[in-house]
Amino acid sequence: MSDLMKVSSNPHIRSKLTTSNIMIAVVIALLPAMGFGIYNFGLNALMLVCVTVATTVLTEFLFEKLLHKKVTVGDFSAVVTGLLLALNLPPAAPWWIGVIGGVFAILVVKMLFGGLGQNFMNPALGARCFLLISYTSIMCNFECDTYTGATPLAALKAGESVNVFDMVIGRTAGTIGETSMIAIVIGACFLILLGIIDLKIPGSYIVSFVIFLILFGGHGLDFNFISAHLAGGGLMLGAFFMATDYVTRPITKKGQYLYGIFLGIMTGIFRVFGPSAEGVSYAIIIGNLLVPLIEKITLPKAFGKGGEKV
C-alpha cells in the first residue's frame, strides 16, 4: 500500500531505454553499412570513418571540459554523429574534410545550441550541407580506385541506364555508407525490432517519394526507374537513420506522418527538378527547421479544451 502513496513529478511512466542504450543500438545498426563501405572503397574509407568519429568525440569532450560542463561523451551521441557524417562523405575525400565536418557538427550545430536534445537540426546532415557548400568539388567527387565516372543517380538524371541490382547490393559509386541498400535495410530492421524506430516517418517518406516520382518523374509507373531512385543516393540511409532522429523529428504521431510526406515531396522536387541528382540532405534539413510548425498544427488538444459549443 505504501508504494501506491509515493508522489513524484512527471513523467510517471518511464522507459528502460537510456540515451546511451539507444545510441549504441544505432552504432550497431550502422555497422553493416559501414563495413560494406570499407570493403567496397578500401582503406581511405576506414581512415575517414576513424578520423571523423575521433573528431566529433574529441570536440565534444574539449568543449565541455573548457566550459566546465558535465562530460557527456559517454552517451555515444557524438559517436553516432561522427559515424553518420563519415558515411555521408565521398570515399576519396581527404582526411581534413572529416575533421572540419566533425568540428562543425558538434561545435556549431550541437553544442552552441545547448548540446544533446537542444540542436535544431541533425548535426551530421548540417555538417554535410556545410561541406557541400564550402567544398563542392571535393564533396561531389565520387571517383576512387574502385569506381570511376558518375554515380548511378547522376547517370539516371542524364538519361542513361543503370544496373539496379548493383545498386541494391552496393557495387556502385557514392558516399561511404549510402551504396548498399541491403546493408542499410538490415541495420534498419535491427532498430525496428528493438523498438528504437518505427515505420511512421520512413514509410511515409518512401511512399510519398514514390508517388511523387510516378506523377512528376516523367517515367510513369516505371519500376526500374523507381527502384533505381530508391536504391540510389542517400534515400534509405536518410529515411531510416537521420529523418528518425529523436531530437529533430516531430513528437506527435500525425506530425511524424506529415513530416515524412514533406520529406518525400522535397526529395522528389530536388531530384526531379533540381540541378543535382541528390536532395535527401537538404530535404531533411529543411524538414528539421519546420518541425516546430508541424508540431504546432498537429499537437492534440488537451482534454476538455477546444470542444465545439452546442
SVG drawing of the C-alpha trace seen along z (x, -y; Angstrom):
<svg xmlns="http://www.w3.org/2000/svg" viewBox="-26 -28 70 35">
<polyline fill="none" stroke="black" stroke-width="0.4" points="0.0,0.0 2.9,-2.3 4.1,-2.1 0.8,-3.5 1.2,-6.6 4.5,-7.7 4.4,-11.0 6.8,-12.1 7.0,-14.6 6.0,-13.6 6.6,-11.7 5.1,-8.8 5.7,-6.2 9.4,-5.8 11.1,-3.7 14.0,-1.5 15.9,-2.7 18.6,-5.2 20.3,-7.6 23.5,-5.5 21.5,-2.3 19.8,-3.9 23.0,-5.3 24.9,-2.1 22.0,-0.3 22.3,-2.9 26.0,-2.3 25.5,1.4 22.8,0.9 25.2,-1.2 27.9,1.4 26.7,3.3 26.6,0.1 30.0,-1.0 31.6,2.5 30.4,2.7 31.6,-0.8 35.1,0.0 35.1,3.3 33.8,1.5 36.1,-1.5 39.2,-0.5 41.5,-1.9 40.8,-5.6 37.2,-5.0 38.3,-3.4 40.6,-6.3 37.8,-8.8 35.4,-6.9 38.1,-6.8 39.1,-10.5 35.6,-11.8 34.4,-9.8 37.5,-10.7 37.0,-14.4 33.3,-14.5 34.1,-12.8 37.2,-14.9 35.4,-18.2 32.5,-17.4 34.9,-16.4 37.1,-19.5 34.1,-21.9 32.6,-20.5 35.9,-20.4 36.8,-24.0 33.4,-25.3 33.4,-23.2 30.3,-21.3 29.4,-17.7 31.2,-15.5 28.6,-13.6 30.7,-11.7 29.7,-8.5 26.2,-8.7 27.7,-7.8 25.7,-10.6 28.9,-12.1 30.0,-8.7 26.7,-8.4 27.1,-11.9 30.6,-11.2 29.7,-7.8 26.7,-9.2 28.8,-12.1 31.6,-9.8 29.1,-7.5 27.9,-10.6 31.4,-11.5 32.9,-10.5 35.4,-7.7 38.3,-9.6 37.8,-12.7 40.9,-14.0 41.2,-13.3 40.8,-17.0 37.3,-17.1 36.3,-14.7 37.9,-17.0 36.2,-20.2 32.9,-18.4 33.2,-16.8 34.0,-20.1 31.2,-21.9 28.7,-19.2 29.4,-19.1 30.6,-22.7 28.2,-24.7 25.1,-22.6 25.0,-20.8 26.9,-22.3 26.4,-26.0 22.7,-25.3 22.8,-23.6 24.0,-20.1 22.1,-16.8 18.3,-17.5 18.7,-21.2 20.1,-21.1 17.6,-22.4 18.8,-20.2 20.6,-16.9 24.3,-17.6 25.7,-15.1 23.5,-16.5 24.1,-20.1 27.8,-19.4 27.4,-17.6 25.5,-20.5 28.1,-22.9 30.8,-20.8 28.8,-20.6 28.6,-24.4 32.2,-25.1 34.0,-22.2 31.7,-21.4 34.3,-19.9 35.6,-17.5 32.1,-16.5 30.8,-15.8 33.8,-13.8 32.9,-10.1 35.8,-8.7 38.1,-6.4 40.3,-3.4 37.2,-1.1 34.8,-3.2 35.2,-6.0 32.5,-8.0 29.2,-9.4 27.1,-8.0 24.0,-5.9 21.6,-8.8 23.7,-11.2 23.6,-8.7 19.9,-8.3 19.3,-12.0 21.4,-12.2 19.0,-9.7 21.4,-6.8 20.5,-3.2 21.7,-1.9 22.1,1.6 19.5,1.7 20.8,5.0 24.3,3.5 22.7,0.5 20.9,2.8 24.0,4.8 26.2,1.7 28.6,2.2 28.4,-1.5 30.0,-4.8 28.6,-7.0 29.4,-8.0 30.9,-5.5 27.6,-4.4 24.9,-5.0 25.7,-2.5 24.4,0.8 20.6,0.8 20.7,4.3 23.2,3.3 21.1,0.2 17.9,2.2 19.5,4.8 20.5,2.1 17.1,0.5 15.3,3.8 17.5,4.2 16.4,0.9 12.7,1.6 12.9,4.9 14.4,3.2 11.6,0.6 14.2,-2.2 12.4,-3.5 9.2,-2.7 7.9,-3.0 5.8,-6.2 8.5,-8.5 10.5,-6.2 7.3,-4.6 5.5,-7.9 8.8,-9.3 9.4,-6.5 5.7,-6.1 5.3,-9.9 8.5,-10.0 7.4,-7.1 4.1,-8.7 5.9,-12.0 8.1,-10.1 5.1,-8.4 3.3,-11.8 6.2,-14.0 9.3,-11.8 8.4,-11.7 8.5,-7.8 5.1,-7.0 4.9,-3.6 8.4,-2.5 9.6,0.0 13.2,-0.1 13.3,-3.9 11.6,-3.9 13.8,-1.1 16.9,-2.9 15.8,-6.1 15.0,-4.1 18.3,-2.2 20.5,-5.1 21.8,-8.0 21.2,-8.6 17.4,-8.0 17.4,-4.8 20.2,-6.0 18.4,-9.3 14.9,-7.8 15.8,-5.2 18.8,-6.8 18.6,-10.6 14.9,-11.5 14.1,-9.4 16.5,-11.3 14.6,-11.7 15.7,-15.4 14.9,-16.8 11.7,-14.9 8.2,-15.8 6.9,-14.2 3.3,-13.9 2.1,-10.9 0.3,-13.0 3.3,-15.3 5.6,-12.3 3.4,-11.3 3.2,-14.9 7.0,-15.2 7.7,-12.1 5.3,-13.2 7.0,-16.6 10.5,-14.9 9.3,-12.7 7.9,-15.6 11.0,-17.8 13.4,-14.9 11.3,-14.4 11.5,-18.1 15.3,-18.3 15.9,-15.1 13.4,-15.7 13.5,-19.4 16.8,-20.4 20.2,-20.6 21.6,-17.9 20.9,-14.2 20.5,-14.1 18.5,-16.0 18.0,-13.9 20.3,-16.0 18.7,-19.3 15.2,-17.9 15.8,-16.6 17.5,-19.9 14.5,-21.9 12.2,-19.5 14.1,-19.9 13.6,-23.6 9.8,-23.2 9.4,-20.7 8.2,-23.4 5.4,-24.4 4.5,-20.8 4.2,-20.1 2.1,-23.3 -0.5,-22.3 -0.6,-18.6 -0.5,-18.9 -3.5,-17.2 -5.9,-19.4 -5.9,-19.0 -8.8,-17.0 -11.8,-19.3 -10.4,-22.1 -11.3,-23.0 -14.7,-21.4 -17.4,-22.7 -20.1,-24.7 -23.6,-23.2"/>
</svg>
